[in-house]
């Protein structure tokens, strides 16, 4: 009886260590299939890289206009976001769409958005803060959609990290607007989500 129990224990141990023996798939099979992105995942990853560049470039430009640390500090954070996305682009063997110069975008939609946001942010300091809140509002929506549309663990993990950063940025801009006596209303995310982020 003791010998039989030992044999059963050995078989179970081998099954866990080598799932193929138990009729399962090797662990590498799941990793390799997860490493292949769908066209939607590829397009979203490339868009997110340029969208983070949009945020960084707008903040760098508005810092030159208003010389307020909020813009330079968050621009540094956006650069970190860009770097994280570039690592994923390289991991999956894609071409980086981000152009090197501040304010230059290959995507005409993002180019137009950059021009519009910068023009609005130059009107006043309050307008600049509102532009910042608007960018983070939009980012939170887009990152949330990106998380929802992928099962790829490396992508999902990176997006989730970016999402927390964007929440912090949104709080910072909204707090400064409050100090200026201005209330920001969300334009891209639901009011309930906005209130939860601000812990209202």
Backbone as a ProteinNet text record, in pm:
[ID]
protein_1_A
[PRIMARY]
XXXXXXXXXXXXXXXXXXXXXXXXXXXXXXXXXXXXXXXXXXXXXXXXXXXXXXXXXXXXXXXXXXXXXXXXXXXXXXXXXXXXXXXXXXXXXXXXXXXXXXXXXXXXXXXXXXXXXXXXXXXXXXXXXXXXXXXXXXXXXXXXXXXXXXXXXXXXXXXXXXXXXXXXXXXXXXXXXXXXXXXXXXXXXXXXXXXXXXXX
[TERTIARY]
83.4	0	86.6	192.9	282.5	351.7	390.7	457.3	364	236.8	138.9	119.9	114.5	97	217.3	337.8	457.6	456.5	409.5	402.5	304.3	189.4	88.8	145.8	215.7	277.7	380.9	459.8	561.5	497.9	390.7	320.3	261.8	201.8	145.3	253.5	365.8	476.2	528.9	544	591.4	491.2	361.9	257.8	262.5	291.4	299.7	425.8	534.6	661.6	667.3	604.5	606.1	462.8	388	246.5	220.6	319.5	297.4	268.5	330.7	309	165.1	99.9	-39.1	-134	-81.7	-166.5	-182.9	-114.2	-125.1	-28.2	-34.1	56	177.9	292.4	408.9	389	451.7	433.1	473	571.6	617	512.2	419.5	316.7	231	193.3	112.1	189.9	317.9	398.1	413	436.9	457.9	331.2	216.1	91.2	57.9	93.1	64.6	153.3	266.8	361.2	320.1	216.7	168.3	52.1	70.3	-34.3	-132.2	-256.8	-356	-331.7	-394.9	-381	-432.7	-539.5	-595.5	-498.3	-436.4	-338.9	-218.4	-172.7	-60	-96	-211.9	-254.1	-270.3	-325.5	-345.9	-212.7	-118.7	12.6	82.5	78.1	142.7	72.8	-59.6	-135.8	-100.8	-94.5	-64.7	73.1	169.1	303.7	298.6	225.1	214.9	127.2	26.9	-58.8	19.2	108.4	193.1	291.8	338.2	424.2	346.3	221.3	135.9	132.1	107.4	101.1	234.8	342.8	475.6	505.6	479.3	512.9	429.4	301.9	216.8	268.7	302.5	349.3	483.8	572.9	701.8	681.6	590.2	562.8	498.3	402.2	334	426	523.1	620	701.7	736.7	810.5	725.7	595.3	506.3	482.4	454	410.4	515.8	618.8	727.4	674.5	578	520.6	569.3	614.4	673	577.7	447.2	351	373.3	405.1	420.1	552.1	658.8	787.3	789.1	730.1	727.9	648.1	531.1	448.5	504.3	572.4	639.1	743	814.2	912.1	843.2	730.1	653.4	603.2	558.6	511.7	626.3	747.4	863.7	885.7	867.1	878.6	771.7	651.1	543.9	583.5	637.3	682.7	789.1	882.7	990.8	936.3	838.2	778.4	709.2	641.1	571.9	671	781.6	883	942.4	960.7	1011.6	917.2	787.7	690.6	690.4	705.1	712.5	831.8	944.8	1064.8	1048.9	982.2	959	882	784.2	699.3	745.1	863.4	922.3	849.8	790.1	718	805.1	765.1	836.4	778.9	865.5	823	768.3	643.7	586.3	622.7	682.4	706.2	820.8	793	895.5	980.2	1106.8	1197.1	1171.8	1121.4	1108.4	979.9	990.4	873.2	772.3	646.8	540.7	521.3	601.7	588	528	422.5	352.2	327.2	349.8	322.1	172.1	96.7	-48.2	-111.7	-181.4	-239	-342.9	-414.6	-513.8	-445.2	-335.3	-262	-190.9	-145.5	-83.3	-183.5	-303.8	-407.2	-444.8	-450.5	-486	-377.4	-251.9	-141.2	-151.7	-170.1	-178.1	-293.5	-407	-524.9	-501.8	-445.5	-425.3	-322.7	-216.5	-114.3	-171.9	-246.7	-307.1	-400.6	-477.5	-569.6	-492.8	-386	-308.9	-230.7	-208.7	-135.2	-224.6	-355.9	-448.1	-434.3	-421.7	-406.2	-354.1	-307.1	-258.4	-370.8	-490.2	-605.3	-637.9	-631.7	-655.2	-549.9	-426.4	-320	-346	-390.2	-424.3	-542.6	-638.1	-754	-711.9	-618.5	-563.9	-498.6	-422.7	-359.3	-461	-565.5	-670.5	-740.7	-761.2	-827.4	-743.9	-613.4	-525	-530	-522.9	-523.5	-659.4	-764	-900.5	-909.9	-859.6	-860.5	-771.6	-653.5	-561.5	-624.6	-691.5	-753.7	-857.2	-935.9	-1033.9	-964	-862.9	-796.5	-717.8	-652	-578.3	-675	-785.9	-887.3	-938.3	-960.9	-1004.4	-896.3	-769.4	-657.8	-646.4	-666.4	-661.9	-773.2	-891	-1007.2	-996.2	-921.7	-919.4	-804.4	-720.5	-607.8	-605	-555.7	-528.9	-378.3	-301.3	-156.1	-102.8	-42.2	-1.4	101.7	209	303.9	237.7	147.4	77.7	-14.1	-92.1	-188.3	-117.4	-4.8	70.7	122.2	174.9	225.5	112.3	1.8	-111.9	-165.3	-171.5	-221.8	-131.3	-1.3	92.6	71.3	53.7	26.7	-102.6	-202.5	-331.7	-318.4	-242.2	-223.7	-151.4	-53.9	15.4	-78.2	-163	-256.6	-358.1	-398.3	-488	-420.5	-293.6	-219.9	-207	-180.9	-168.3	-300.7	-409.7	-541.5	-569.5	-540	-560	-479.2	-355.2	-268.4	-325.4	-370.2	-426	-557.4	-642	-770.4	-749	-653.1	-623.3	-578.9	-492.7	-445.5	-558.4	-646.8	-763.2	-853.6	-870.8	-949.9	-890.6	-758.3	-691.2	-715.4	-741.3	-771	-920.8	-997.6	-1142	-1217.1	-1157.7	-1219.3	-1247.1	-1367.9	-1406	-1395.7	-1321.8	-1307.7	-1415	-1481.5	-1580.6	-1524.2	-1531.6	-1474.2	-1542	-1461.1	-1511.4	-1507.9	-1424.8	-1405.6	-1442.5	-1423.7	-1459.3	-1589.9	-1656.5	-1782.2	-1759.8	-1861.2	-1852.4	-1824	-1884.1	-1863.7	-1718	-1657.7	-1516.4	-1430	-1462.7	-1390	-1396	-1516.6	-1533.2	-1455.1	-1450.9	-1376.8	-1227.4	-1177	-1034.6	-997.7	-1087.8	-1061.1	-1105.4	-1162.9	-1210.3	-1312.8	-1405.8	-1511.6	-1626.8
-121.3	0	125.9	124.2	239	259.3	148.3	157.8	218.5	177	229.8	379.2	424.1	566.6	646.6	588.1	655.1	668.9	563.6	568.2	674.1	681.5	782.1	922.7	941.6	1071.8	1107.2	1009.7	1033.2	1071	1001.2	1029.6	1171.1	1210.9	1346.1	1452.5	1425.8	1521.7	1538.4	1425.8	1431.9	1502.6	1483.7	1546.8	1697.8	1745.7	1890.2	1948.2	1873.2	1923.9	1917.5	1811.8	1791.9	1770.2	1879.2	1866.9	1781.8	1767.6	1684.6	1541.5	1494	1357.1	1335.8	1443	1433.2	1467.4	1475.9	1506.6	1655	1739	1883.4	1935	2068.8	2131.7	2183.7	2183.7	2242.8	2391.6	2442.6	2582.8	2677.3	2638.6	2727.2	2745.3	2652.8	2665.1	2788.3	2811.8	2928.3	3056.7	3056.6	3177.3	3214.4	3116.4	3147.8	3199.5	3142.5	3189.8	3329.6	3360.6	3493.1	3599.1	3556.9	3652.9	3701.2	3641.1	3681.5	3778.4	3901.6	4002.2	3998.9	4030.5	4048.3	4183.4	4204.6	4333.5	4447.4	4420.7	4522	4555.5	4452.8	4476.2	4554.6	4520.8	4593.8	4741	4764.2	4901.4	4981.8	4919	4987.6	5021.5	4927.5	4951.1	5069.2	5072.9	5181.9	5315.3	5311.5	5433.2	5483.2	5391.6	5431.5	5496.1	5444.2	5503.2	5649.8	5675.6	5813.5	5900	5840.6	5917.9	5962.8	5877.5	5917.7	6026.7	6018.5	6125	6255.6	6247.9	6366.4	6434.4	6355.8	6411.8	6475.2	6401.1	6454.3	6583.9	6584.8	6702.1	6824.1	6802.8	6914.8	6972.4	6885.3	6933.8	7004.9	6951.6	7018.8	7158.2	7169.3	7298.3	7395.7	7346.2	7433.6	7473	7390.2	7428.3	7549.3	7550.6	7664.9	7791.9	7777	7893.4	7944.5	7853.4	7893.3	7871.9	7795.7	7772	7719.8	7629.8	7569.9	7425.1	7383.6	7249.8	7134.9	7157.4	7050.5	6994.7	7081.4	7037.7	6963.9	7013.6	6944.2	6810.5	6808.8	6684.7	6574.7	6611	6508.8	6472.8	6566.1	6532.9	6423	6428.2	6323.4	6188.7	6191.2	6067.4	6012.6	6102.5	6058.9	5998.6	6050.6	5992.1	5848.9	5826.2	5690.2	5599.1	5653.4	5576.8	5541.7	5640.6	5617.2	5507.6	5513	5413.8	5273.5	5263	5132.8	5075.5	5161.3	5115.9	5081	5154.7	5123.4	4984.7	4949.7	4815.5	4707.4	4731.5	4633.5	4631.1	4746.9	4753.3	4672	4687.2	4611.5	4463.9	4432.1	4292.3	4217.9	4285.6	4221.1	4248.4	4308.9	4326.1	4424.2	4528.8	4628.8	4751.9	4834.2	4958.5	5071.6	5147.3	5258.9	5372.4	5415.1	5522	5662.5	5673.4	5805.3	5877.6	5999.3	6083	6148.5	6180	6226.8	6368.7	6458.2	6598.2	6624.2	6710.2	6750.4	6820.5	6775.2	6837.6	6781.6	6680.4	6618.2	6479.1	6451.9	6324.5	6269.8	6140.6	6075	6064.6	6049.8	6036.6	6174.8	6205.4	6339.6	6375.1	6275.2	6301.3	6350.1	6286.2	6327.2	6460.7	6484.9	6614.2	6727.5	6708.6	6810.5	6829.7	6719.8	6728.1	6801.5	6771.6	6842.3	6992.8	7031.3	7173.9	7242	7172.9	7228.6	7245.2	7141.4	7144.8	7250.4	7262.7	7362.9	7503.6	7526.3	7657.9	7693.4	7595.9	7620.4	7644.4	7566.9	7579.1	7707.6	7774.9	7902.3	8020.4	7999.4	8109.5	8161.9	8070.2	8108.6	7988.3	8015	7904.8	7807.1	7858.6	7772.4	7687.2	7747.9	7671.4	7561.8	7591.8	7492	7374.7	7405	7298.7	7216.3	7283.4	7212.5	7121.1	7166.6	7082	6958.3	6977.1	6863.2	6762.8	6811.6	6723.4	6651.6	6723.3	6664.4	6551.5	6572.9	6469.5	6344	6362	6245.4	6176.3	6253.8	6202.2	6110.8	6159.1	6082.3	5958.1	5974.7	5861.6	5750.4	5786.5	5686.7	5606.2	5675.3	5603	5508.3	5557.4	5476.9	5360.1	5384.6	5275.8	5170.2	5215.1	5119.8	5032	5092.3	5014.5	4916.8	4961.8	4875.4	4754.7	4775.9	4665.6	4566.4	4618.6	4532.9	4447.8	4495.1	4426.5	4327	4311.6	4219.4	4116.4	3996.9	3895.6	3873.7	3954.3	3941.4	3997.6	3912.6	3953.4	4065.9	4061.5	4173.3	4306.9	4305.4	4428.7	4475.4	4382.9	4418.8	4477	4416.6	4464.9	4606.5	4631.4	4765.2	4866.8	4831.5	4923.3	4955.2	4855.2	4877.6	4973.9	4963.4	5056.4	5198.2	5210.7	5341.1	5401.3	5316.5	5364.4	5428.7	5365.5	5423.3	5557.6	5566.2	5693.2	5802.3	5769.8	5868.9	5913	5822.2	5860.2	5962.4	5938.4	6032.9	6169.2	6168.1	6293.7	6370.3	6297.5	6361.5	6426.5	6354.4	6411.5	6540.1	6539	6656.4	6777.9	6758.2	6870.1	6919.8	6826.8	6866.3	6940.6	6896.8	6966.4	7110.3	7129.2	7264.7	7350.4	7290.3	7365.5	7406	7315.8	7349.4	7470.2	7474.8	7587.6	7718.5	7706.3	7824.7	7855.9	7778.6	7799.9	7747.1	7650.1	7593.8	7445.3	7403.2	7262.5	7195	7084.8	7010.7	6903.7	6898.1	6793.4	6697.2	6566.9	6469.3	6473.9	6458.3	6461.1	6324.1	6234.4	6105.4	5986.1	5998.3	5888.3	5921.2	5817.7	5838	5917.8	5991.1	6069.4	5978.9	5861.5	5769.1	5724.3	5698.3	5659.5	5776.1	5894.1	6015.9	6036.2	6024.5	6042.7	5938.6	5814.1	5708.8	5737.5	5788.3	5822	5933.1	6031.6	6143	6113.9	5994.2	5952.3	6050.5	6089.9	6184.1	6107.7
0	0	0	85.6	90.5	-43.2	-108	-237.6	-342	-339.8	-435.7	-416.8	-289	-261.9	-310.8	-294.1	-342.1	-493.2	-560.9	-707.4	-755.1	-686.4	-723.1	-703.5	-589.3	-563.6	-668.7	-712	-814.4	-946.9	-983.4	-1109.6	-1107.4	-993.6	-982.9	-992.6	-927.2	-931.9	-1072.9	-1144	-1282.2	-1372.6	-1345.5	-1426.7	-1413.1	-1290.9	-1268.5	-1330.2	-1315.5	-1367.7	-1518.3	-1576.8	-1722.1	-1769.3	-1794.2	-1829.2	-1951.7	-2041.2	-2159.6	-2120	-2008.6	-1962.7	-1919.6	-1878.8	-1835.2	-1948.5	-2069.5	-2183.2	-2206.1	-2127.1	-2143.5	-2247.3	-2271.1	-2366.9	-2293.7	-2357.1	-2293.6	-2269.5	-2163.7	-2125.9	-2237.9	-2318.8	-2425.2	-2534.1	-2545.9	-2650.2	-2625.2	-2497.5	-2465.1	-2486.1	-2448.7	-2464.6	-2611	-2696.8	-2837	-2903	-2866.1	-2926.3	-2876.7	-2749.4	-2694.6	-2757.7	-2815.3	-2871	-3009.5	-3066.3	-3198.2	-3179	-3224.9	-3208.4	-3323.9	-3293.9	-3398.8	-3465.5	-3579	-3647.6	-3559.4	-3486.4	-3396.9	-3285.2	-3226.7	-3120.3	-3170.9	-3290.7	-3349.6	-3370.6	-3431.4	-3459.8	-3331.6	-3229	-3101.2	-3035.9	-3037.7	-2978.6	-3046.2	-3178.4	-3251.8	-3225.1	-3215.9	-3185.5	-3045.4	-2948.9	-2811.5	-2801.7	-2877.4	-2877.2	-2923.2	-3030.9	-3080.7	-2989.9	-2927.1	-2837.8	-2714.2	-2664.8	-2552.5	-2595.9	-2721.1	-2775.3	-2784.1	-2823.9	-2829.4	-2693.4	-2589.4	-2454.4	-2416.7	-2437.8	-2402.7	-2476.9	-2606.8	-2688.6	-2651.5	-2623.8	-2581.9	-2450.3	-2356.1	-2225.6	-2236	-2319.4	-2339.1	-2397.9	-2491.8	-2555.9	-2458.4	-2380	-2284.6	-2168.5	-2138.1	-2035.5	-2081.3	-2209.2	-2263.8	-2258.4	-2270.8	-2270.1	-2128.1	-2033.7	-1899.7	-1790.5	-1820.8	-1723.7	-1589.7	-1595.9	-1475.8	-1465.2	-1346.8	-1331.9	-1362.4	-1349.1	-1379	-1519.4	-1614.4	-1753.1	-1776.5	-1718.6	-1737.5	-1663.2	-1542.8	-1464.6	-1534.4	-1584.8	-1648.8	-1785.8	-1851.7	-1978.3	-1957	-1844.4	-1813	-1795.3	-1729.7	-1710.2	-1843.1	-1930.7	-2062.4	-2144.4	-2125.2	-2192.9	-2144.9	-2015.9	-1962.2	-2023	-2042.1	-2106.6	-2250.3	-2319.8	-2457.3	-2462.6	-2368.6	-2365.6	-2341.3	-2251.5	-2222	-2345.4	-2419.6	-2540.6	-2650.8	-2658.1	-2758.3	-2733.7	-2608.8	-2576.5	-2628.5	-2617.4	-2667.1	-2820.1	-2882.1	-3027.8	-3077.2	-3010.8	-3048.1	-3017	-2905	-2867.5	-2975.1	-3033.2	-3133	-3276.4	-3291.7	-3423.6	-3513.2	-3453.8	-3531.7	-3554.9	-3649.6	-3678.5	-3594.9	-3530.4	-3446.4	-3533.4	-3509.7	-3592.2	-3544.1	-3424.1	-3365.5	-3435.9	-3481.2	-3542.7	-3433	-3461.2	-3355.6	-3304.5	-3389.4	-3349.4	-3271.1	-3171.3	-3093	-3183.5	-3175.7	-3253.8	-3392.9	-3432.1	-3564.2	-3549.8	-3629.7	-3622.1	-3761.7	-3777	-3904.6	-3927.1	-3819.1	-3826.6	-3837.1	-3946.2	-3963.7	-3857.9	-3807	-3702.1	-3574.7	-3538.8	-3419.8	-3441.7	-3564.1	-3594.3	-3575.1	-3626.3	-3612.2	-3465.3	-3391.3	-3249.7	-3171	-3202.1	-3136.1	-3161	-3285.7	-3320.9	-3247.2	-3240.5	-3174.3	-3023.9	-2960.9	-2815.7	-2775.6	-2852.9	-2822.5	-2838.1	-2944.3	-2966	-2850.4	-2806	-2695.1	-2565	-2544.6	-2421.7	-2409.5	-2520.8	-2518.7	-2480.5	-2475.8	-2448.1	-2306.1	-2210.5	-2070	-1992.8	-1870	-1785.5	-1754.7	-1728.2	-1701.5	-1824	-1940.8	-2063.1	-2078.5	-2042.1	-2051.4	-1956.7	-1835.4	-1740.2	-1790.6	-1851.5	-1907.1	-2020.6	-2102.4	-2209.2	-2148.2	-2040.6	-1974.8	-1924.2	-1857.9	-1807.4	-1922.3	-2031.6	-2148.7	-2208.5	-2219.3	-2273.5	-2187	-2053.9	-1965	-1965.2	-1974.2	-1987.3	-2110.3	-2222.2	-2347.1	-2336.1	-2275	-2258.3	-2177	-2068.6	-1981.6	-2059.6	-2140.1	-2223.4	-2319.4	-2389.5	-2491.5	-2431.8	-2318.7	-2254.3	-2201.9	-2146.6	-2099.8	-2212.8	-2328.5	-2445	-2489.9	-2484.3	-2524.1	-2432.3	-2303.8	-2207.4	-2235.3	-2266.5	-2287.7	-2414.2	-2512.1	-2641	-2656.7	-2553.1	-2567.2	-2454.4	-2488.3	-2386.4	-2374.2	-2447.8	-2445.8	-2314	-2232.7	-2098	-2097.2	-2179.9	-2179.3	-2214.1	-2313.5	-2350.4	-2238.5	-2184	-2080.3	-1958	-1920	-1804.5	-1828	-1947.4	-1980.2	-1981.5	-2044.5	-2050.1	-1910.6	-1824.6	-1688.8	-1612.2	-1633.8	-1571.1	-1624.3	-1755.8	-1816	-1762.2	-1742.3	-1694.2	-1557	-1468.7	-1334.8	-1343.8	-1433.5	-1452	-1500.1	-1595.7	-1649.2	-1544.2	-1458.6	-1348.5	-1257.3	-1225.5	-1141.1	-1208.9	-1339.4	-1413	-1412.6	-1433.3	-1434.2	-1299	-1191.9	-1057.9	-1040	-1087.6	-1072	-1144.7	-1268.4	-1344.7	-1283.9	-1242.2	-1183.2	-1052.1	-972.1	-845.9	-871.6	-970.7	-1002	-1058.5	-1136.3	-1185.1	-1068.9	-971.7	-852.6	-780.9	-772.2	-707.5	-782.7	-912.7	-994.8	-997.8	-921.9	-916.4	-1037	-1106.8	-1227.4	-1205.4	-1239.8	-1227.5	-1364.1	-1369.8	-1495.4	-1504.5	-1619	-1644.9	-1748.3	-1723.3	-1816.7	-1952.8	-2056.5	-2193.4	-2260.9	-2209.8	-2275.7	-2188.3	-2058.2	-1968.6	-1897.6	-1847.7	-1776.1	-1648.4	-1608.7	-1485.6	-1366	-1364	-1251.5	-1243.9	-1359.1	-1363	-1316.9	-1366.1	-1327.4	-1176.3	-1118.5	-974.2	-895.7	-947.7	-878.6	-880.5	-992.1	-1003.1	-905.5	-894.2	-802.6	-659.7	-639.4	-506.8	-452.2	-539.3	-498.7	-433.8
[MASK]
++++++++++++++++++++++++++++++++++++++++++++++++++++++++++++++++++++++++++++++++++++++++++++++++++++++++++++++++++++++++++++++++++++++++++++++++++++++++++++++++++++++++++++++++++++++++++++++++++++++++

